[in-house]
Amino acid sequence: MLKTVACIAVPQMAPFEFGVICEVFGIDRTEHGGVAFDFHVVTAEPGPIPTKLGFSINVDEGLEFAATADLIAVPASPVGTPADEAVLRVIRDAAERGAWVLSVCSGSFMLAEAGVLDGRRATTHWMYADLLAERYPSIEVDPDVLFVQDGNIVTGAGTAAGIDAALHIVRTELGVAQANIVARRMVVPPQRDGGQSQFIRTPVVECRSDSLAAVTTWMVEHLDEELTVDRLARKALMSPRTFARKFRAETGTTPNAWLNRQRLLRAQELLEGSDLSLEEIARETGFGAASVMRHHFVKVLQTTPTAYRRTFGSHLGVLSAVEPDADLSSVAS
């Protein structure tokens, strides 16, 4: 059972991510029916530890406690910050003896440097996912999820996703009720739907050819219409086969995939800034029906239109009377 937790303070660590670990594991919640972990903040060289925001946190305890802790937690720090070999050794030893090892945000790079992510699936903040995969090709990097558990290693995505990752460990070790107690005290959902894909603004690849630029502009202006390859080819004064081949060569994708991405981006804009119902948005963006739009949201963004609007909408609480989004079970990350 999870009883002892060591949070490793590292130079230039991010205060928020450090605070997430302290908040989840460092507070005595026994008066609310929760548990009190034996929580220690440790470091390789005791003393003032500078944070990335310029102030320092004084840590008096060395790494000795971490050698036997049930959980080793590593907060985020700027990518490229030199890793102390003693810290890497603690992480390796913890992984080998079966203890939990948790990283938050870019803390995954510390785990990667220690070698404990080799051959494993992991995640990090979406801004650094490509870099993590490039530097450590033996890691299967998933940039779309809030956290990943692979064996006894848990990697959290950007910033607040560290809360999700930490609560996952509490839920796995101590049960749903204990995780709910922690979440209620923190005033956060005990388990969020979806992944970090919904937070990423992925631009649609633009067409580099003048001959197709006019067609793609026209496509964006007529998203609510049925835009078949035959119709688009006629617009471009090409045969369907030539148009499809040229479109892929210029954009790197098919006309249909490009069009669906444009429709998804437009739907996101309408969910964020309008009071239109889901059915109205689906019709205006060319998805036709809310159920079809929901399918594309779940597939690409790992969330539903209703959940997306709840998170990002400027007109909170204004939802369609008929929402085909009630069942979110398929969106679990």
C-alpha positions in Angstrom: 0.0 0.0 0.0 1.1 3.5 -0.8 2.4 5.1 2.5 5.6 6.9 1.9 6.2 9.6 -0.8 9.4 11.4 -1.8 9.2 14.5 -4.0 12.6 15.3 -5.5 13.2 19.0 -5.6 15.5 19.8 -8.6 17.1 23.1 -9.6 14.9 25.3 -11.8 11.8 23.3 -11.1 8.4 24.7 -11.9 6.6 25.8 -8.7 3.1 24.9 -9.8 4.1 21.3 -10.7 6.0 21.0 -7.5 3.0 22.3 -5.6 0.7 19.7 -7.3 2.8 16.9 -5.8 2.8 18.6 -2.4 -0.9 19.2 -2.5 -1.9 15.7 -3.4 0.5 13.8 -1.2 1.7 16.2 1.4 -1.6 17.2 3.2 -3.1 15.3 6.2 -6.7 14.6 5.2 -7.5 12.2 8.0 -10.2 14.6 9.5 -12.1 14.1 6.2 -11.7 10.3 6.1 -8.6 10.5 4.0 -5.0 9.4 4.7 -1.8 11.1 5.7 1.1 10.1 3.7 4.6 10.1 5.1 5.6 12.9 2.7 9.2 14.3 2.3 10.7 16.8 0.0 14.2 15.7 -0.7 17.1 16.9 -2.9 20.6 16.0 -4.0 22.2 19.0 -2.3 20.2 20.3 0.6 19.8 24.1 0.8 18.1 26.7 -1.3 16.7 25.2 -4.5 16.2 27.9 -7.2 12.9 27.7 -9.1 12.3 28.7 -12.7 10.5 31.8 -11.5 13.5 33.2 -9.7 12.7 32.5 -6.1 14.2 29.6 -4.1 12.7 26.9 -1.9 14.8 25.8 1.0 15.1 21.9 1.2 16.9 20.5 4.3 16.6 16.8 3.5 18.9 14.7 1.3 18.0 11.7 -0.9 18.2 9.1 1.8 14.4 8.8 2.4 13.8 8.4 -1.3 15.8 5.1 -1.2 12.9 3.3 0.4 9.8 5.5 -0.5 6.8 3.9 -2.1 6.5 6.7 -4.6 9.2 8.9 -6.1 7.7 12.1 -7.7 9.6 14.4 -10.1 8.2 17.9 -10.9 8.8 19.7 -14.1 12.0 21.7 -14.9 13.2 23.3 -18.1 14.1 20.8 -20.7 17.9 20.5 -20.9 18.5 21.2 -17.2 21.4 19.0 -16.2 20.4 16.0 -14.2 22.2 15.1 -11.0 23.5 11.5 -11.2 22.4 10.9 -7.6 18.9 11.8 -8.6 19.0 9.6 -11.7 20.3 6.7 -9.5 17.3 7.1 -7.1 14.9 7.0 -10.0 16.5 3.9 -11.4 16.5 2.1 -8.1 12.9 3.0 -7.4 11.8 1.7 -10.8 13.8 -1.5 -10.3 12.4 -2.3 -6.9 8.8 -1.7 -8.1 8.1 1.6 -6.4 5.9 4.1 -8.1 7.7 6.7 -10.2 5.8 9.8 -11.2 6.8 12.7 -13.4 4.8 15.9 -14.0 5.0 17.7 -17.4 8.6 18.0 -18.5 9.8 15.9 -15.5 9.4 13.0 -18.0 12.8 14.1 -19.5 14.4 13.3 -16.1 12.9 9.9 -16.1 14.0 9.4 -19.7 17.5 10.4 -18.8 17.5 7.9 -16.0 16.6 5.2 -18.6 13.4 4.0 -16.8 11.2 4.9 -19.8 13.1 2.8 -22.4 10.7 0.5 -24.1 7.8 2.1 -22.4 4.9 4.3 -23.4 5.0 7.7 -21.8 3.7 11.3 -22.3 4.8 14.8 -21.5 3.5 18.3 -22.3 2.4 18.5 -25.9 5.0 21.2 -26.6 7.8 18.8 -25.8 6.4 15.5 -27.1 8.2 15.6 -30.4 11.5 16.5 -28.7 11.1 13.7 -26.2 10.5 11.2 -29.0 13.5 12.6 -30.9 15.9 12.5 -28.0 14.8 9.1 -26.7 13.6 7.0 -29.7 13.1 3.9 -27.5 10.2 5.6 -25.8 6.7 5.4 -27.3 5.5 9.0 -26.7 1.8 9.6 -26.7 1.1 13.4 -27.0 -2.7 13.1 -26.8 -3.4 11.9 -23.2 -3.4 13.5 -19.8 -1.2 10.8 -18.3 0.2 7.3 -19.0 0.8 4.4 -16.7 3.2 1.8 -17.9 3.9 -0.7 -15.2 4.9 1.3 -12.1 5.9 4.4 -14.1 3.3 7.2 -14.5 4.1 10.2 -16.7 1.7 13.2 -16.6 1.2 15.7 -19.4 1.4 19.5 -19.1 0.9 21.3 -15.7 -2.6 20.5 -14.4 -2.5 17.0 -15.9 -0.1 16.3 -13.0 -3.1 16.4 -10.8 -4.8 13.7 -13.0 -1.7 11.6 -12.9 -1.3 11.9 -9.1 -4.9 11.2 -8.4 -4.7 8.1 -10.7 -2.0 6.7 -8.4 -4.1 7.4 -5.3 -7.1 5.8 -7.0 -5.1 2.7 -8.1 -3.5 2.2 -4.7 -6.2 3.3 -2.2 -9.4 3.2 -4.2 -11.9 5.6 -5.6 -13.2 6.9 -2.3 -9.7 8.1 -1.2 -9.1 9.8 -4.6 -12.5 11.5 -4.3 -11.5 12.9 -0.9 -8.3 14.4 -2.2 -10.1 15.8 -5.3 -12.9 17.3 -3.2 -10.4 19.1 -1.0 -8.6 20.4 -4.0 -11.9 21.4 -5.7 -11.0 19.5 -8.9 -12.7 16.6 -10.8 -11.5 13.2 -9.5 -11.2 12.0 -13.1 -11.3 14.2 -16.2 -12.5 13.1 -19.6 -10.5 13.4 -22.7 -6.8 14.2 -23.3 -4.5 17.1 -23.9 -5.3 17.0 -27.7 -8.2 19.4 -27.0 -5.8 22.0 -25.8 -3.6 21.9 -28.9 -4.3 24.3 -31.7 -3.1 22.3 -34.7 -3.1 24.4 -37.8 -4.3 22.8 -41.0 -1.6 22.5 -43.6 -2.0 25.2 -46.2 -1.9 24.5 -49.9 1.4 25.7 -51.5 0.0 25.7 -55.0 -1.6 28.8 -56.4 -3.8 26.6 -58.6 -5.3 24.9 -55.5 -5.3 27.9 -53.1 -8.5 29.3 -54.6 -10.2 25.9 -54.2 -9.1 25.5 -50.6 -10.3 29.0 -49.8 -13.6 28.2 -51.4 -13.9 24.9 -49.4 -13.5 26.8 -46.1 -16.3 29.2 -47.2 -18.6 26.3 -48.1 -18.1 23.9 -45.2 -21.8 23.4 -44.8 -22.2 22.0 -48.3 -21.5 18.5 -49.6 -18.0 18.8 -51.0 -17.1 15.6 -52.9 -13.8 15.1 -54.8 -15.7 15.3 -58.1 -17.2 18.6 -57.2 -13.9 20.0 -56.0 -12.1 18.7 -59.1 -14.6 20.5 -61.3 -14.0 23.6 -59.3 -10.2 23.2 -59.9 -10.7 22.3 -63.6 -9.1 19.0 -63.1 -10.1 15.3 -63.3 -10.9 13.8 -59.9 -7.8 11.6 -60.0 -5.5 14.4 -60.9 -7.1 16.7 -58.3 -6.8 14.1 -55.5 -3.1 13.4 -56.4 -2.2 17.0 -56.6 -4.0 17.8 -53.4 -2.1 15.2 -51.4 1.2 16.3 -53.0 0.5 19.9 -51.9 -1.0 19.4 -48.5 0.2 16.0 -47.4 -3.3 14.7 -46.8 -6.5 13.8 -48.7 -9.2 16.3 -49.6 -11.6 14.6 -47.2 -9.2 14.6 -44.2 -8.2 18.2 -44.8 -11.9 19.2 -45.0 -12.8 17.3 -41.8 -10.0 19.1 -40.0 -11.3 22.5 -41.2 -14.8 21.5 -40.1 -13.5 20.5 -36.7 -11.6 23.8 -36.3 -14.8 25.7 -37.2 -16.8 23.7 -34.8 -14.4 24.5 -32.0 -14.7 28.2 -32.8 -18.5 28.0 -32.7 -18.5 26.0 -29.5 -16.2 28.5 -27.9 -17.9 31.7 -29.0 -21.6 31.0 -29.9 -24.8 29.8 -28.3 -25.7 27.6 -31.3 -26.9 24.1 -30.4 -24.8 21.1 -31.3 -27.2 20.2 -34.1 -26.9 23.7 -35.5 -23.2 23.7 -35.3 -23.0 20.3 -37.0 -25.1 21.5 -39.9 -23.2 24.8 -40.2 -19.8 23.0 -40.3 -20.9 20.3 -42.7 -20.9 17.4 -40.3 -24.6 17.1 -40.8 -25.6 15.7 -37.5 -24.4 16.2 -33.9 -23.6 12.5 -33.6 -21.2 12.7 -36.6 -19.5 15.7 -35.2 -19.2 14.0 -31.8 -17.5 11.1 -33.5 -14.8 13.4 -35.0 -14.3 15.2 -31.7 -13.7 11.9 -29.8 -11.4 10.6 -32.6 -9.2 13.6 -32.9 -9.5 15.6 -29.7 -10.4 12.8 -27.3 -13.3 14.8 -25.9 -16.9 15.5 -26.8 -18.4 18.7 -28.1 -20.3 19.2 -24.9 -17.2 18.7 -22.7 -15.2 21.0 -25.1 -17.8 23.8 -24.8 -17.9 23.3 -21.0 -14.2 23.8 -20.8 -13.6 26.5 -23.4 -16.9 28.2 -24.1 -17.5 31.8 -23.3 -21.2 31.1 -23.0 -21.1 28.6 -20.2 -24.3 26.8 -19.3 -25.9 27.5 -22.7 -26.2 24.0 -24.2 -28.6 22.4 -26.5 -31.7 20.9 -25.0 -30.9 17.7 -26.7 -27.3 16.7 -26.2 -26.2 13.4 -27.7 -23.1 13.5 -25.5 -24.4 11.9 -22.3 -22.3 8.8 -22.5 -18.6 9.8 -22.1 -17.3 6.2 -21.5 -15.7 6.1 -24.9 -13.6 9.1 -24.2 -11.5 7.8 -21.3 -7.9 8.4 -21.9 
